[in-house]
Amino acid sequence: MEIRVLKYFLAVAREGSITRAANTLHLTQPTLTRQLQDLEKELGQKLLKRGKYQVTLTQEGMLLKKRAEEIIEMVEKTENEFKSIKDVFAGDIYIGSGETESMKYLAKIIKEIQTDYPDIKFHLYSGNAEDVTEKLDRGLLDFGILIQPIDLSKYDHLPMPEKDTWGVVMRKDSPLAYNQLIQLNDLKDLPLIASRQMSPKYSAESGFLDWFGEEFDKLNITATYNLIYNAAILVKAGVGYAVTLDKLANTSLESELCFIPLYPKLESSLDVVWKKNQVFSPAAKLFLEKLKNQL
């Protein structure tokens, strides 16, 4: 497979039309059609369903689209690294993270670097631990911020200076909104919107199993989430109470939501991670040096 042809295929997938894709690529329609037919022949799979007015992807085509996007992203990342390899004053740095206020430590470093080296660009990707580690493992990210628990055996890492505190986000008109702290008895039978950290896969390591004890399997979990923004919308709509980390949802004076911490206190550590034996670009090396100095 040629990179050029994969880009052609992605253009067709994006436009939903061979004619429109050919126009954006400045190709003739017969030329583009022949390239796509050759690609299908090379892979031994039908990639497109050709309708009267548009083309759609087959199941195999959707798989290729996902892989092609990853390949093109990696190629562009590699090209940019080699373009900047002679010059530490330019380059791209890719960082993935879950939602956490501890991003402020990296933000400070990013600000320092961009002040001194304005041609170094930063690209942030938000996702849960599985999303971030998948992209780290594929080489699509240079660094990740991961909220414990997480298996760090494949990575070098630095602990973040602060821990994140767990609590409950609720509407301000909730009876519990007058509490200073939220205890186990307060949550019994309430409709909960649960963080992924509360799933059976992570509950023991994250501390939730100990915190809830025998009540853990009796929780009334009505919804789950991996990033808090949409979960907060569910809370506003009265769907339930979101168990989440502090300082992520908008709980300002103007907001209709508030956050109350759990008691006994439940916290999660965070780490900045990168692949072991990672070969960094000069820009990423500079970032790592500053990271080690400040953390």
N, C-alpha and C positions, 0 to 999 in steps of 0.2 A: 504493500500500500504506500502510495506517495502522499506526503503531507498536502501537496497541492490538491489532490483529488479529494482528500478528507475535507478540506476547506470548501470544495465545490459541493460535496454532500451536505455539509452543515448549512450552506447557503440555501439549498433546496428545502431542507428541513425547516429552516427559519421562514422562508417565503411561502412555503406550501404550494409552490408552482415552479415548474422547470423554466417556463418563459420568463417569469419575474426574476428568478435567480440568474438566468443567463444574462438578463439586462444589467443586473447589479454587478455581475462578474465580467461584463464586457466580452461575452462569448456568444457565438451563435447557438441557437437551440439544438441543432443536430450535433454540434461538437459536445455540448454538455450532456446530452442524452447518451451519446456514445461512451463518454467517460463513466457515467453512472452504470451503464450496462456492463462495461469492463470490470467495474468494481464489484458488481453483483456476481459476475462470473468468477472473479478471483476468490471471493469469499464463499462461493457456492451457495448463496442464500439470496432470496428475494428481499430487497430492502424497502421498496416503495410500492404502494398501491396507487395506480394511476387512474384517477377518476376523470369525469368529463371536464370539471372546472378546477380541480386541485389534486395534489398528490398528498398522501398521508404515509406515515411510517408503519411498516410491519413491526411485529414484536422484535424481529432481528434488527430491523432498522433503528428501533428505539435503543437497543443495546449498543449498536455501533455509534449512535449519536452521543451517548454518555461517554463511551471510550474515546471517541474522536475529540470531544471537548477537553477531556483530560490530557490527551496527547498534544493537542495544539497549545493548551495552557503550559504544559511542561516544556515544549519546544520554545515558546516565546520566553519563558522564564530563563531557560538555558542561554538563548541568544542574548538576552539582556545582561546576564552575568558575564558572558564573554566580552560583550561590548565594553563593560565597565571594569574588566579585570586589571587593566593597567592603571586605573584611576580610582582611588578610594573615595574621591570626592563625588562619585556618581554611582547610581545603582538602585536596585529595588529590594526591599525587605518585606517578607510575607509573614504575618503573625495571625494565628488563630486563637480564639479565646471563648470560653463561656462567659456569661454575664457576671461581672464582678466589679465592685468599686476599686479593687486592687489594680485595675488597669491604669489608675492614676500614676503608679510608679513607672510604668512603661511610657505613659504619656509625657512625663517629665523628661525622660531620656530622649524620646522622639523629638521633643521641642528643642533640646540642646543640640542634637545632631542636625536638625533642619536649619537651625540658626547658623551653624558653622558650615554646613554642607547642603545648600538648598537643592542640589541636584540629586540627593538621595531621597527616594520616594518610598512611602510606607503603604502597605496594602493590608487591611484588616478583614478577617473573616470571623463571623460569629457563629457558634454552633456548640453542641454539647460535646462531651469528652470523646465519644465515638467518632463524631464528625471531624473533630480536630486531629485526633490520632490517625485517622485514615489518611487525611491529607498530609500529615507529617511523614507517614510511612511511604507515601507515594512521591515524596519530595516536592510537593506543591506548596508546603509551608516551611519556613525556616525555623520558626519558634511557635510554641503554644503555651497558653496559660491553662492549666488543668486544675479543677477543683477535686480535692480528695473525696472519696477513695479512687485511686487509679493505679494500675500496675505500671511502675516506672522502670522496670528491669531493662527495657529496650532503649531507655533514654538517659542522657545526662540532664541534670536538673539543678535548679536553685530554688530554695524555699522563699516564698514571699514574706515580707516583714509582718503582715497582719493576717488574722483569720477572719473569715466571714461568719456572721451570726445568723442562726436560723430563727424564724418567727412566723407569724401569720399575718397576711394582708387581708383586710376585711373592709366592708363599708363602714363609714363613720356613724351610720344610724343603727349598726348592730349592737345588741346588748353587751357584747364582749368588748366593744370599743372603749368602755370606761375602765377596763382592766389595765393595771401597770404591767402585768406579766400574764402569759398563757400557760396554764398547767394542764396535765393530762385529762383531768376530769372535765375541763372546759370543752374539750374537743370530742368527747364521747357522743356519738350519734349525729354530730354535725356533718353536713355535706362538705367533703374536703376536695380541694383541687391539688393534687399531689405532684411534687417535683419528681423527676425521674430518679433522683437520689434515694427516693423512698421505695423504689421497686425491689422485689425480692433479690435481684442480682446484686444490689448495692446496700441494702438496708442494714446489714450487720456491720459492714466496714464503715459506713457513714455515721453510725451511732443511733440511727432511728430505731433499730430493733431494741436496743437497750433502753432508749428513752420511752418508748411506748410499752415495752414489756409484753405482758400477756394480751394487752388490748390491740396489739399490732394487727393481728389477723381479723379483728372485728371492725376495723376502720371503715367508715362509710365514704369510700373514695368514689366520687361521681365523675371526675375527669382527671386527666394527667397532662403534663406539659414538660417540655425541655427548655424553653425560653419563656420568660415571665410576661412579656408584653401582652400577648394574646390571653394568657391566663388572667391578667389584671382586668381585661375587658369582661371576661366571664364573671369575675368578682363584682364588677360594677353592675352587671345584669342580674345579680342575685343568685347566680348558679351555686356559689359556695364560698368557702374560705380557702385561700391559697397558702400552702406551707411553702415558704420561700426564704431566700437570703435577704438580709437587710439592704437598704439603699439601692434597690433595683427598680421597684415599681414607684410611680409618682405618688408620694404621700404628703405633698406640700399642703400648706394651709388652704390653697384653692382646690385641692383634689377632694373627691368624695371618698377616698380610701385612706386607711391608716395602717401602720405596721406595729405589732406588739411582739416582743421577743418571747421565746419559749423559756420556761423555768421548770426544772434545772436547765441551765444554759447549755445550748448545743451549738458547737462551732465546727467549721470545716477549714482545713489548711489548704493552701494553694502553692503550686510550683510552676516556675517557668521551665519548660523542657525543650530539648532538641535531640535529634537522633545521634546516637553514639557514632563516633568516627565521621561525623558530618563534615563535608568539604564546603566551607563557607566562601561566599564572595567577599571581596575586601570590605564592602559596605556592611555585610552581615557580621564580619569579624569585628568591625568597629563597634557595632551595636552590642555584641556579646561582651567586649571588653568593658564598655560603660555599664552594662548590666551587672557584671561581676563586681565592679568597683562600688556600685551603689547599693546592691542587695547583699 
